[in-house]
Amino acid sequence: MSTGSAATAVPLDGPRTPRTVAASIVATNYSVIDRIRCHQTHRGVPEFYMSVRSAIADRVIDPGPTARRIWTWRVVGDRLLPLTVPLAILLLWQLATSLHLLPVQILPSPLLVASTAIELIRGGEILDGLRISLWRIGIGFVIGAGSGLIFGALLGLSRTVENYCGLTFRFLAQVPSLGWLPILLLIFGLDETLKFVLIAKASFVPTVIATSESIKQIPAPLREVARVLQLPAGSYLRRLVVPATVPGIFGGLRTALSHAWIALIVVEMLAATEGVGYTMVWGRTLFQIDIVIVGMAVIGLIGLAMDTGLACIERRLQRWELRA
């Protein structure tokens, strides 16, 4: 029996920090020493084993203040890295306005835009418009995404539905949401129903595509196992379809939410008298580009927040499925 087998590194669970790396090294060295102890019969080996084990633990488990400081700065740097591009844009923007490369009416300074944003928040124009826009997208997205999940599941699970409705859906999906605006204006006018229908259509198509394709891409062996086990329809959906399609469906929902948000802003700019999109039109009418830029910033921040929220829900669901 060989006594000099090579050490096998212990895999790490979670993020690689100095402490977890050190713990892996300690565990690896313990494994080697345990083998030596098991294959030796000399009376002095246990004492030698304990002394080496203690020395390794004392020297390796605590990475020391320098390593911790380096690791902390590295983590902080990684967190701040996404802010470098926005900060660079702000600096270039401020430099361009300071050098008067463009008139103030075309490119107001960042300080003027920030001052305008504070005034709009205090006056309630931005908050009122944002409240109306969020109410519209909330209702429209729930309708569009909910119906998209149902129809997408039918397309993915039923060959009959695919044969009858697949071609028609793909044909209608090629028409962008704004392409429906002239007809919908004649049908619904400037009523809120117009916004809801356009938002629902914008979120319906990506959700259907993501749901149906995620179901179709379930591996055939898993489908065969479910068929052999004769799983009931409820168990088949709960144990196979849902866990296998969550990542793809949530990717589609995030795309659908982005499309719905864009469609809402555009329709508010063209056919509304309230909302964030209308606030931008109002600023353009007054020749106040600072109001337009504030509206753009609000649109980007709210869209980013909604996408981040869906991504967090997706990660939580994936962890729940793994535990289950």
N, C-alpha and C positions, 0 to 999 in steps of 0.2 A: 504494500500500500504506500502510495507516494505521500510524503509529508510536505512537499513544496508546491502545492497547487497554487495557481495564480489567483490573486485577489480579484473579486468581482465587485465593481462599483455598485453601491446601493442606489436605486433610482430615487429621484427627488419627487415629492408631491407638493404642488403649489409653486409659488414664485421662487426663483433662485436668489436668495439673499445670502450674505456672509454666514449667517447662523445656520441656514439649511444646508449650505455647501459644507460647512464644518461638520455638521451632524452626519452628513453622508460619508465624509472622510473617516470620522470616528467609527461609524458602523462598519465600514470596510475593513479598517484595521482590527476591530474587534473580531470580525469574521476570520481573519488570518490567524489571530492569536488563539481563537477558540479551536481552530484546526490543529495548531501546534500542541495545545494542551491535551486534546483528545488522543493524539498519536504519540505522546511522550509518556514515559513511566517513571522518569527520574523524580525523586522526591522534591528537588528544588524547583521544578517547573511551575507549580501553582504560585509560589512566592514571586517568581520571575514574571509570570503572567499578570498578577495583580499589580506589580510595580509598574510594568510597561503600560497596562491599561490606565492606571491613574495618571501617569505622565502624559499620555496622549490626550486624555480628557482635559487635563489642566491646560495644555498648550493649544488645543485646537477648538474646543467648544466656544470659548469667548474670542471673537475675531479681533477684539481690541478697538480702542477709540478711533484710530486712524482709518481702519477698514470701514467702521460704521459711518464715519464722517464722509468718506468717499462714496459709499453706497447712498447715503442720504442726498448728497449733491447730485448724484446720477439720477435718482428718482425725481428730484425736483426739476432737473434739466429736461427729463423726458416729459414731465407734465407741462412745462412751459414752452416746449418746442413748437406746438401748434400755434402759439401766439406770435411767433417771430414774423410770419408773413403779414398778418394784420397790422402789427406795429410798424413794419417797414412801409406798408402802404400809407399809414397815417403820417409817418415822417415825410415821405415823398409828397404827399398831399399838402402838408403844412409848408414844406419848402416851396412848392409850386405857387401857393397863394402868397407867400412872403415875397417871392420874386416877381409877383404880378405877371406870371406867364399867361394867365387867362383873366378876363374880367370877373369881378366878384359876382355879377349877375349870372355867370355861367358856372363858375366854380367857387362857391363860398368856402371860407376857411373851416377847418374842423371845430374851432372854438365857436364860431357862429352857429354851426349845425348843432353843437351840444347845447348852446344857449336856447336855440329854437326848440329843441327836444324838451328841455325843461319847461319852457313856456307852454308847449302843447300838452304836456302831462298835467301841469297845474291847471290849465284851462279846461281839461277834460276831453279835448278833441280826439287825441290819440286813443285814450282809454275807452271812450264811447264807441269809436269806430272799431277798435279791436274787439270789444265785447260783441258787437253785431257780427263781425266777421267770424269769430270763433263759434257763435251760435249757428251761423249758416253752415260752416264746414262740419260742425258736429253732427247736425241732422243729416246733411247730404252724404257725409262719409259713412255714417251708420247704415243708411239705406243702400248706398251703392256697394259697400264692402260686404254687408250682410247678404244681399241678394247675389253678389258675385261669388261668395263662398258656397252658397247652395247650388247655383248653376254650375260652377266649376267642379264641384263634387259630382254632380250628375254627369257632366261630360267625361270626367275621369273614370267613374265607376261603371257607367252604362254605355255599351257600344251602340245601342239603339239611339240614345239621345245624341251621341256623337254623329251618327250617320244622318239623323234628321236635322240637327241644329248646328253642327260644327261649321259647315261651310257658310251658312248665313251669318253666324256670329263673327267669323273671321272677316267677312265682307264688311259688315257694319263697323267692326273695330278699326278699320283703316281710315274711317272718317274721323278727324280730330274733333274734340269737344266743341271748339269754337266754330267748326263747320256746321254744327247744328243750331248755332245761335240765330240766324235769320228766320228759320222755320219756327223755332221755339218762341221767338219774340212775337211772331204772328199769332201763335196759339195762346201763350200765357201773358203777353205784354211785359211790363216792367215789374210784375208782381214777384213776391218772394219765391213763388213756385219755380220761376225761371232759374233762379240761383240753385235751388235744391236739385232740380233735374240735371243741370250741367255738372254740378259737383258729383252727383250720383253716377252719371255716365263716366266722368273722368276717373273715378275710383273703381267702377264696375269692371272695366276691361282688364286692367292689370291683375286684379284679384282673381278673375276667372282664369286667366292664362296661368298664373302661378299655381292656383289650386289644382287645376286639371293636369298640368304637367307634373306637379309633385306626386300626384296619385299614380299617373302612368309610369313614373320612374321608380316605383317600388319594385325591388328585385323580384324576379319571377320565382326563385326558390322560396321566398317568404310567402308569396301567394299560394304556392303549391302546398306548403306546410299547413297553412290555414284551411285549404280545401280538404286536405287529408284528415285534419282534426275536426272537420265539420263545425267550425266555429259559427255561432249564431251571428246575425248581422250586427247586433250591438257590440258583441265582443270583438268582431272583426274590425269594426271602426275604431273602437277604443284601444285595442291592444296592438293593432298593426298600422292602420291608416293614419291615425292622429300622430303617434310618435314619429312615424317615418316622414310625415309631410310638414311638421311644424316649422323647420328652418326655411323651406321653400315658400310656404304660405306667408310667413312673416316678412320674408324678403319682398314678396308681391304686395303685401299690405303697406310696407314702407314706400314702395314705388307708387302705389295707389294714393297714399296720403299726399305725397309730393305733387302728383298730377292734380289732385283735387284742390290743393292749396293754390297752385298756379292758375287753374281754371277760375277759382273764386276771385282772385285778385284781378284777373283780366276782365271778367264780367262786371266786377264792381267799377272798373275804370270805364267800361263802355255803356253799362245799362243799370246804374244804381245812383242813389243820392245819399248813401250812407256806407260806412265801412272803411277799412284801411286803404283799399284801392281808390275809393272816391276821394279820400284825403289827399292822395298824390295828385289826382286831377285838379282838385281845388288849389293846391299849391302851384301847379303849372299855370292855371288860369290867372293867378295873382302874380305870376312871374317871380315866385319865390322858390328857387331851386333848393334852398335849405329845407323847406317842408317836404319836397320830393325825396331828398336824401334821407330825411328822418323816416319817411314811410318805407323806403327801401330797407333801411336798417331794421325796422320793426318786422317787416316781412321775413327777412333772413333769419332773425333771431327766433321768431315764433316757429318758423319751419324747422330750424335746427332743433329747437326744444321738443317739438312733436316727434321728429325722427328719433331723437335720443330716447324719448320715453318709450316708443315702440321697441327700440333695440333692447332696453332694459327689461321690458316684459318678455321679450323673446328669450333672453338669457335665463330669466327666472323659470320660464316654462321648460327650457331644455334641462336645467338642473333638476327640476321636479320629475321630468320623465326619466332621467338617469336614476334617481333614487327609487322611483316606482319600479 
